[in-house]
């Protein structure tokens, strides 16, 4: 892996979008240090959130074996 720290998942119910909950979780889990994560490539809300937090796609993708219609893309910072 390109980073020692990997974010596994952040899920926030739609009713809580915009409340800062996801930001608080991300900040608590990772701070602002180097990290990596996998995100569904076709999830613009999530990818925009991670991009605002300094993550960028590094070109590595994989198919989720439990959801073969989803392509996951790696983001790093």
C-alpha positions as semicolon CSV with decimal commas, in nm:
position;residue;x (nm);y (nm);z (nm)
1;X;0,000;0,000;0,000
2;X;0,118;0,352;-0,067
3;X;0,028;0,468;0,287
4;X;0,052;0,318;0,637
5;X;-0,299;0,436;0,730
6;X;-0,608;0,320;0,543
7;X;-0,961;0,443;0,597
8;X;-1,192;0,146;0,571
9;X;-1,533;0,315;0,563
10;X;-1,737;0,617;0,663
11;X;-2,112;0,588;0,628
12;X;-2,351;0,866;0,720
13;X;-2,727;0,837;0,682
14;X;-2,869;1,075;0,421
15;X;-3,066;1,253;0,694
16;X;-2,731;1,365;0,839
17;X;-2,568;1,488;0,517
18;X;-2,434;1,839;0,562
19;X;-2,419;1,821;0,942
20;X;-2,043;1,778;0,965
21;X;-2,070;1,422;1,093
22;X;-1,859;1,266;0,818
23;X;-1,597;1,540;0,855
24;X;-1,577;1,480;1,230
25;X;-1,536;1,105;1,174
26;X;-1,265;1,156;0,912
27;X;-1,080;1,409;1,127
28;X;-1,091;1,181;1,430
29;X;-0,980;0,873;1,237
30;X;-0,703;1,025;1,024
31;X;-0,632;1,381;1,126
32;X;-0,465;1,549;0,829
33;X;-0,182;1,301;0,779
34;X;-0,103;1,072;0,486
35;X;-0,363;0,801;0,425
36;X;-0,536;0,597;0,158
37;X;-0,888;0,475;0,098
38;X;-1,103;0,299;-0,158
39;X;-1,420;0,463;-0,285
40;X;-1,686;0,361;-0,534
41;X;-1,568;0,538;-0,850
42;X;-1,924;0,632;-0,945
43;X;-2,005;0,798;-0,611
44;X;-1,961;1,170;-0,683
45;X;-2,070;1,282;-0,337
46;X;-1,808;1,066;-0,164
47;X;-1,529;1,140;-0,411
48;X;-1,593;1,515;-0,381
49;X;-1,584;1,489;0,001
50;X;-1,252;1,307;-0,005
51;X;-1,109;1,548;-0,266
52;X;-1,200;1,843;-0,037
53;X;-0,994;1,665;0,227
54;X;-0,684;1,642;0,010
55;X;-0,730;1,294;-0,141
56;X;-0,658;1,232;-0,509
57;X;-0,711;0,928;-0,730
58;X;-0,383;0,748;-0,796
59;X;-0,507;0,545;-1,093
60;X;-0,545;0,209;-0,915
61;X;-0,888;0,047;-0,945
62;X;-1,042;-0,285;-0,848
63;X;-1,375;-0,463;-0,875
64;X;-1,540;-0,535;-0,542
65;X;-1,584;-0,915;-0,530
66;X;-1,898;-0,873;-0,316
67;X;-2,046;-0,611;-0,551
68;X;-1,910;-0,690;-0,899
69;X;-2,096;-0,401;-1,061
70;X;-1,897;-0,151;-0,850
71;X;-1,550;-0,032;-0,944
72;X;-1,353;0,090;-0,645
73;X;-1,081;0,350;-0,702
74;X;-0,796;0,421;-0,463
75;X;-0,746;0,773;-0,333
76;X;-0,437;0,887;-0,146
77;X;-0,307;1,197;0,026
